[in-house]
């Protein structure tokens, strides 16, 4: 049997040279933020070469399109990613977490 990992999402993607690091997060069962929503806790990091990351994004986009075509999910308007410049570093950090309000029908597990 292979190990499996459940994640509530991606918190941050860091690009440094030809290496891409993707931080996976899980929602804490005990810690809450100011809005009483579960806090995101670092779970594990995926490390890709730039080429393998690009290939993985293509696979994920195809999977997403399959979910849309099957009516499982609906696409919303694309959000702009936020890049934070690093002082004296070639690493680029991109946050994939939105501060935009979500529908009240969305589970806190998917915020």
Residue pairs with C-beta under 8 A, 6 or more apart in sequence:
5 24
5 43
5 44
6 26
7 24
7 25
7 26
7 43
7 44
8 25
8 26
8 27
8 40
8 109
8 110
9 24
9 25
9 40
9 96
9 97
9 110
10 22
10 23
10 24
10 25
10 96
11 23
11 24
11 25
11 40
11 42
11 95
11 96
11 97
12 22
12 23
12 93
12 94
12 95
12 96
12 97
13 20
13 21
13 22
13 23
13 93
13 94
13 96
14 20
14 21
14 23
14 91
14 92
14 93
14 94
15 21
15 50
15 91
15 92
15 93
15 94
16 89
16 90
16 91
16 92
17 90
18 49
18 50
19 47
19 48
19 49
19 50
20 47
20 48
20 49
20 50
20 53
21 45
21 46
21 47
21 48
22 45
22 46
22 47
22 48
22 53
23 42
23 45
24 42
24 43
24 44
24 45
24 46
25 40
25 41
25 42
25 43
26 40
26 41
26 43
27 38
27 39
27 40
27 41
27 108
27 109
28 38
28 39
28 40
28 41
29 38
31 38
31 39
31 41
32 38
32 39
33 39
37 108
37 111
38 108
38 109
40 97
48 56
64 73
67 73
68 74
68 75
79 98
79 100
81 94
81 95
81 96
82 94
82 95
83 92
83 93
83 94
84 92
84 93
84 94
84 95
85 92
86 92
86 93
102 110
102 111
